[in-house]
Amino acid sequence: MSPAPAARAFPWAAAMGAGFGLLRLAPDAFWRMTPRELAAAVSALVPPEHLLPPEAGRLSRPGLEALMARFPDSSR
């Protein structure tokens, strides 16, 4: 069994920049929000594709080939 992919750290700098700079939230309002609530508030002003790193939504050819090798199709 192969190891699970490494989890990425939460992007605190970007979240605080969006909360304080873009949304102009007070610190107590920002820290009471869940990441999902913050994402929803920010998405009203900024399209989601502008918030994600370019590689986050795309699967590269080598990545596809690795998945195909790991999980081959079979008719059995």
C-alpha positions, -999 to +999 in steps of 0.1 A: +000+000+000+014+034-009+016+063+015-011+089+015-003+121-004+011+148+018-014+173+030-008+209+022-008+234+050-037+258+052-028+291+034-031+313+064-013+343+048-037+343+019-068+338+041-058+367+064-050+389+034-084+382+019-103+385+052-085+417+065-076+433+032-103+424+007-133+419+030-121+444+056-132+421+085-124+430+121-101+404+136-128+390+159-151+385+129-123+368+109-113+344+136-149+334+143-154+324+106-149+288+094-126+284+064-158+275+044-175+307+054-145+327+045-143+310+011-179+317+004-175+354+014-144+358-008-160+339-037-186+366-039-159+391-049-132+369-065-139+340-089-127+307-073-103+300-102-083+331-092-078+318-056-064+284-064-029+277-075-029+268-112-019+232-106-046+226-080-074+219-105-054+201-133-041+167-136-008+165-154-001+137-180+024+120-156-001+123-128-028+106-150-004+079-160+005+072-123-032+070-114-038+046-144-010+024-132-022+024-096-058+018-105-060-001-138-093-008-155-102-044-156-132-063-168-130-090-141 
